[in-house]
Amino acid sequence: MATPITLRDYLRRRAAWVWNEQGHAFTRGLSLQEETLTEMLLLRMARDHAKHGLSVAMFNKTEEGINGADWEWIVRTPWCDLGLRVQAKRLYHASKGSDYGGLDPKSGQSAKLIANAGTSIPLYVFFNHDHGTNSSLLNGGGEHPYRGRSYWGCSIACAKKVEAEKSNALSKLKKHSKPWHRLFTPSGNCNAMGALGIDPGEADRSMPGDRRQIFERIRDRNFMSQYIIQHDLAGVAIIDFSDFRGE
C-alpha cells in the first residue's frame, strides 16, 4: 500500500508537472501562455479529485465572454481558508532575452492587481522552467526531502513586493518568491505570512462573508457570472483540500 503524501508533497508534484510541461513544449517549438498553463494546472488538479480527496471547482470568463486579467483562487484546508487574487506570469524562454517579459513594470499592472484585490491577498504565481536566461537562479528553498529544482515550477510572490521592485528580472524577484508548496506548513496549516511576508491579519481578512458564499454557490451560473463581472475577473477557482487524503 502506497504511503499517503502530504499537501506539500502534492503541490510540489504539481509544480514539477508545470516545470516539465513547459520543457516538453519548448522542445517542440511551442510556448505555453499564462492562461493555458493556469487552466491546465487547475484541470489537472480537478482530475486528481478521486485519488487524493481534492475538490476543484472552476468558472471562467470564456463561458460568458467576460474580460478580466486576474483569477480569484479560494483555498480551503481543514484548518484555514485563503482568498487570493492571482495573476500568473511565465518565465520567458532564453531566446526572448527577458525573464518575466509579460510583467511590464511600466504598465501599472502590479498596482492594478493590488488595487483590485480588495480583501483578497494580491499574489503573483510564476510558472518557471529550465529554459530561461537566468533559470540557474531557481535553486534553494526546496527543503528536505524535496530534490530537484522542479519545485520552482510554480512559485508565489506577494504582489506588493513585486510592485516595489519595479522590475521583471528574476534576479530581483527571486528574493521575494517561494515555491508554492511553502504556502502551507508541513502539517497543512496555512503559512501565507511566512511564504509571502504579509501582515498576520491579512489572511484572516481575505475571507469575508461574501467570498464564503462562493463555496455554496459555485454551481450557480448566474451568481458566478455576476460575481466575475463585479470583480473584473478572468475566473474563479475553489481549491478545496478539506478532504485531502494524499493516497
N, C-alpha and C positions, 0 to 999 in steps of 0.2 A: 504494500500500500504506500502510495506516494506521500511524502511529508508535506503538510499544508504550507503554503507560502504566506508571508506577511503582506500587509498592504504596501509597505515599502518595496518588497520584492516584486510585487505585481507592477507597480508604477515604473520600477527600474527596467523590467522586461519590456514594457510598452515604449519606454524611451529608446531602448536598443532597437526595437522594431522600427521606429521613426528614423533613427540613425542609419540603419541598414537599408530601408526602403529608398531613402534618398540616394544612397550609394548605388543601388541597383538601377535607379532611374538615370543617374549621371552616366553610367557605363553604357546606357542605351540611347544616349543623346537627348534625354529628357530632363526637365527641371520642374519639379512639383511645386505648385504655387501654395501660398499660405492657406487659402480656402480649401484646396484639395486635401492638404495634409491634415487640417483641423477636422474635416468631415471624415476622412479615412480613419483617423485616430479614434474619434468618438464612435464610429461604426464598429471598429474592431473591439472596442470596449463593450459596446452593446451586445456584440455576438458572444462575448465571454460570460454572459449572464448565467447560463445553466451550469457552467463549470465552476464558477467562483462565487456565485451568490451575489453578483454585482448587477445593479439595475441602472441602465442609462436611457433616459427619455429625451428626445430632441424635437425641436420645432424650429425650422429655419426660414429665412427670407425667401428662398426660391419658391416656396409654395404660394406666396402671396405677392411676389414681385416687389417686396419692400427693400428699400435701400438702407444700409447701415454697415458700419465697418467693424463693430465690436460684437463679441459674443458675451452673453452672461452665463457663467457656469455656477451652479449651485451644488456644492459638495457636501454630502452628509456622511458621517460615520456614526457609530453607536455613541460617541462621546461629544460630538460637536458638529456644527453646521457653518459653512462659509459661503458668502456671496461674493463672487469675483466678476469684475468687468474686465474681459480678456481681449487683448489684441495680439495676434500671432505674427511673428516675423521670422523669416527663414534666413539662414546663413547662405550668402551667395557663393556660387562656385568660384574657384580661384581665377577662372578666365574673366570674371567680371571686374576684378581689381578692387573689390569693395567687400565689406563684411556684411552687415545687415543693411544692404542697399535700399530696402523698402522702408526703412526707418529714416526719414529725412528730418534732421534736427532743425531745419529752417522752415518746415511746413506747419509747425504748431500742432502736429497730430498728438504728441505726448500730452501737451497741455489740454487738448480737447478730450482725450481719453480720461484724464483726471477730472476735468470739469463735468463730464457726462456721467461719471461713475456714481454720483450721489452717495448713498451709504455703502455701496459695494467697494471692495478693495480693488483699485485700478492696478492691473497686472499685465506685464508682458510675458508671453510664452514664446521662447525662442526654439525653433526647430533646427538642430545642428547636425553636422556630418563631418566626415574626414576628408572632404574635398575642397575646403576653403583655404584662402591665402594664409590665414592665421589659425587653422584648426589645431595646430600643435599646442595652443594655449589652453585647450579644453582638457585639462587634467587636474587631478586633485579633487577632493570633495566626495569621492565615492564611498569612502569608509568601509571598513570590514563588514561583511565578507564580499563586497562587490569588487569585481575585477573587470578590467577593460574600460576604455574611455567612452563606450557607447552609452553609459549612464547619462552623458550630456546630450543625448538625443532630444530630450525635452528639458529645457531649463527655464527658470522663472526669475523675474526681477520686478521689484516694486517700480511702478511707472513714475513715481515722484523722484526716485533716484536716477532713473534713466533720463527724465526731463532735465534734471540738474546737470547732467554731464554734457548736454548739447552735442552729442556725438553718436554715430552709429558704428564706431570702431569696437571690435571685440576686445581689444586691449583696454579700452575704457570701461566697457560694460561688464566684463567678466568679474570684476571685484564686487559687483552688486548681484551677481547671478548665482543661483544654486541649482543643482539637479532637482527636478520637480518632486522626486520622492522625499526631499527634505521638508516639504510642506507638512509632513506628518512625522511624529516621533516613532521610534521602533515599535512601541506598543499600540500605535494607531491614533493617538490623540493629535489634534490639530497643532501645528507649530508655525503658524503664519508669522508670529512675532519673531521667532528665531530665523526663519528662512528668508523673510523679506525685510526685517529690521523695522517693522511698523510699530505704532503705538499699541500697548496691550489691549486697549478698549476697542480698537478698530475692527477686530474680528467679531466681537460681540455686536457692534453696531451694523455689521454687514448683513444681518438677517432680521430686518424689521417685519412687522406683520404682513404687509402687502407682498413681500417676497416669499414668505412662508406659504401664502395661498397657492403658489405655483405647484407645490407638492401635491395638492389635491386637484388642481385644475389644468395640469399639463396636457391632458387629453381633450380639453375643451378648446376646440379650434378657434372659436370666436374670441374667447377670452385671451388666448395666446396671441392671436393676430393683433388685437388691440394693445396688448402688453408690449409687443415688439415695436409697434408703431410709436407708442407713447415714449418708449425708452430709446428709440433710434438704434435698434439692434440688428445685427445680421442673423442672430439666432439665440435660442436658449437651450441649455442642456442641464438636466439634473443627473449628477453622477452620484449614485446612492450606494455607499459601501456599508450601510447599516446591517446588511445580512451577509457581509463578505465572509467567505469560509476558506478561500485560498486553496481549494482542493486541486 
